[in-house]
């Protein structure tokens, strides 16, 4: 049952993201403004909740990404993806060249998404 519910939830999220992408690419200005006003606060709150769950503990480890036998030092992949998509993708200064490869995560594409869904 959990597997089915998980698939339903994942599909709903992917469909919502696809819809928002389509609106961003094709909506007229008044419609786009309306969508931005309603969706941007929801998206920023979602990012905040996700990042709060991945806030490092007192040892500098991500409590969500760390396992029993392997600790994930901060910044974890979630924080790196947030930086890449929310900061580096904008007009922010780029990190030093030696830090760039550690911050870059591959984009999620439909092909990659399908591979991830098949794996789970």
N, C-alpha and C positions, 0 to 999 in steps of 0.2 A: 504494500500500500504506500509506504513512504517513497518508493521509487517512482510510482505513478504520480503522486502528488508533486514530487520534485520535478518531474518532467513537465507537468502542467504549469508549475510556477516558472520554470525556465522559459518555456515557450511563450508564456504571457509577457515576460520581461523582454524577450527578444522582439516580439511583435510590437510592443510599445516603443522600443528604441527604433525599430524600422519605421513606424508611423511618424515619430518625431523627426527622424532624418528626412523622410519624404516631405513633411511639412516645411522643414527648414529649407529644403531645396526648391520647392515648387509653390508654396503659398504666396498669395499676394501680401502686400505690406500690412494692411489692417488685420488680416488673419494671423500673420506672423507675429505682430505685436500682441495680439490677444493670447496666442499660444505661449509666447515668451513670458508674459505676465503671470500666467497660470502655472507654467511648467518649471521655469527657472527656480522659484522658491522650493518646489518639490525636489528638484534635482540637487540643489545645493544642500538641502536638509538631508537627503539620502547620502551624499558624499560625506557630510559631517558625521552621520551615524556610523557609516562604514569606517571612516578614519578613526573615530573614537574607539571602536572595537579593536583597532590595530595599533593603538597608542602604546609605545613601549613601556614595559614595567621598570621597576627600580634597577634591574640589571641590564637594561637596554635591549631586551628581547621582546619580540612581538608575541603577545599571549595567544593570538589566533593562529598564527602561522607556525608557531613552535610546537614540536611534538614532545613526547616523553623522552626520547633519546636524542633528539636533535633540536637545538635552539636556533631560532631565526633571529639574527641580529637586526636591529633597526638601522636603516629603513628597510622594511619588508617589501615584497613585490607590490602590495596594495599601495603603500606610500609612494613607491617609485612610479607606479602607473598614475597616481594622482598628480604627482609633480609633472610628469611628462605631458599629461592631457590638460591640466589646468593652468600650469605655469609656463613650462618650456614651450608649449604649443602657441602661447601668446607672444607678447612683446618683451618678456622677461629676458634678462641677460642669460646667455648660455653658460653652463658650468664649464670648468676647465676641461680641456681635451681628455686628460687621463681619467676624468670622472664620467664622461659621457656614456661609455659603453655600459657602465653599471646602472645608469638611470634609464636606459632605453628598453622598453618592453615591446614585443611585436604587437601590431594592431590586431584586434579581433575582426576577422573577416568572416563572411558566410561560410567559406570553405573550412577555415580553422574552427569556427563554431560547430559545424557539422561533425568535424573530427572529434572535438571535445565531447559532444553529445553522444556520439557512438561509443566513446571510451567509457562513459558512465552509464 
